[in-house]
Amino acid sequence: MLEARVAKRLGALDLAFELSVGKETLVVAGPNGAGKSSMLRLLLGSIRPDNGRIALDGKTLYAERIDVPPEERHIGYVPQDYALFPHLDGIGNVAFGLAHLPRRERRAHAAAWLERLAASHLAHRRIDALSGGERQRLALARALAREPRALLLDEPFASLDPSARRELRANLRTSLQQWRLPALIVSHDPQDAMLADRVAVVEGGRIVQQGTPEELRRAPASPFVAAFHQRPPID
């Protein structure tokens, strides 16, 4: 269970939210500048809240006198640009975050995760030679190779062409159902609601509505929520 009740002033944005995510997928939607990506960075620990509490599986990650470093939070993170290292090949990128393992075990562990994500063929490929979908698979493998207790994905399909977006969305949906760990996906695409057990809509730094996709369709709490579910899919 990933739980948070935090507040943070970010320039003109006064971000404050409360959420609780069990073994489910929560899609976080909202207009540009609403604070969606900042929510993920607060949970990850790359931004420090002004106040509040964050906990994962009962362990406090952030509170008044506690601030666990990001690398010790057991949270996997896939940023929108994937943040892959161009000087490393595919398996080198996946193994990069495995410094806690003995050196001889890192590549074997990375190779196992590439295989689980049907990406073994990317192990020795250069990053600059990969498509957007291939980079996304590597970034996801790197996040999962650390065997996190929660997973955060920031616009995971935004840079993909429509065909790759449909394929990887379907693959990720199947994988999330298998892993059953708390997962938050930031998205502006209504089609990504198919990944969600619940959707949280953020406007102006606040969660204005939470519920299943069907609940939000039936009773939207704001014009944005109504438009989000009526908008034609990006792909």
Secondary structure, DSSP 8 states (H G I E B T S, - for coil): -EEEEEEEEETTEEEEEEEEE-SSEEEEE--TTSSHHHHHHHHHTSS--SEEEEEETTEEEEETTEE--GGGS-EEEE-TT----TTSBHHHHHHTT-TTS-HHHHHHHHHHHHHHTT-GGGTT-BGGG--HHHHHHHHHHHHHHT--SEEEEESTTTTS-HHHHHHHHHHHHHHHHHH---EEEE-S-GGGGGG-SEEEEEETTEEEEEE-HHHHHHS-SSHHHHHHHHS----
